[in-house]
Amino acid sequence: MKIVYKITYPNGNIYVGKDLAYDINYFGSANHAHVAQDFTLEEQLDFTLRKEVLWHSTTASDKEGRSQEPIATLGLMDRVGL
């Protein structure tokens, strides 16, 4: 299954990404140094992320899954800088 997902951080920052293999444990590849700068050490010790699947397909090819179309269709291109 191919998915487009949205990760929401406790401070409201949003990361949108794709997963062509659908691993429930995958939370994207955001730069950990940049994320750490947004939170104090105390905030980092109790940290909850939200992962929301915005689009999924069991029939899309890898090529279709790699395209930006699912993200564009959701109106997210400008918001995430893709």
VMD Tcl script that draws the C-alpha trace (Angstrom):
set ca {
  {0.00 0.00 0.00}
  {1.20 3.51 -0.80}
  {0.33 6.35 1.55}
  {0.67 10.11 1.98}
  {0.75 11.00 5.65}
  {0.83 14.04 7.88}
  {2.87 14.14 11.09}
  {1.81 16.81 13.59}
  {4.28 17.79 16.30}
  {3.23 19.06 19.75}
  {4.06 22.66 18.75}
  {1.76 22.47 15.70}
  {4.49 22.02 13.09}
  {3.46 19.69 10.28}
  {5.52 17.29 8.17}
  {3.91 15.70 5.10}
  {5.53 12.70 3.49}
  {5.05 9.54 1.46}
  {5.62 5.88 2.25}
  {5.59 3.49 -0.70}
  {5.85 0.37 1.47}
  {3.51 1.43 4.29}
  {5.40 0.74 7.46}
  {3.21 1.66 10.42}
  {6.37 2.50 12.40}
  {7.66 4.97 9.79}
  {7.29 8.59 10.88}
  {9.21 10.28 8.10}
  {12.74 11.50 7.75}
  {12.52 14.97 9.24}
  {15.88 16.42 10.25}
  {16.23 15.47 13.91}
  {18.51 18.43 14.69}
  {15.90 20.88 13.38}
  {13.11 19.20 15.32}
  {15.18 19.18 18.53}
  {15.75 22.95 18.23}
  {12.00 23.50 18.54}
  {11.72 21.87 21.97}
  {13.40 22.21 25.33}
  {14.99 19.12 26.86}
  {12.07 18.88 29.29}
  {9.57 18.98 26.40}
  {11.55 16.30 24.57}
  {11.22 13.92 27.53}
  {7.42 13.66 27.09}
  {6.74 13.91 23.39}
  {3.70 12.81 21.39}
  {3.39 12.83 17.59}
  {0.24 12.36 15.55}
  {0.37 10.47 12.26}
  {-2.63 10.84 9.98}
  {-2.93 9.00 6.65}
  {-4.25 11.54 4.12}
  {-4.27 9.31 1.04}
  {-3.74 5.62 0.45}
  {-3.88 3.22 -2.46}
  {-3.50 -0.52 -2.76}
  {-3.54 -0.34 -6.56}
  {-1.23 2.61 -7.38}
  {2.08 1.71 -9.01}
  {5.38 2.76 -7.43}
  {5.63 5.45 -10.11}
  {2.17 6.79 -9.22}
  {3.04 6.62 -5.52}
  {6.21 8.64 -6.08}
  {4.39 11.39 -7.95}
  {3.42 14.62 -6.24}
  {-0.17 14.24 -7.46}
  {-1.64 12.81 -4.22}
  {-0.10 15.68 -2.24}
  {-1.16 18.28 -4.80}
  {-4.70 16.86 -4.90}
  {-4.93 17.34 -1.14}
  {-3.94 21.00 -1.55}
  {-0.76 20.60 0.47}
  {1.94 21.56 -2.06}
  {2.24 25.20 -0.99}
  {1.98 24.46 2.73}
  {4.84 21.96 2.80}
  {7.12 23.42 0.15}
  {7.07 20.44 -2.20}
}
mol new
graphics top color blue
foreach p $ca { graphics top sphere $p radius 0.5 }
foreach p [lrange $ca 0 end-1] q [lrange $ca 1 end] { graphics top cylinder $p $q radius 0.2 }
display resetview
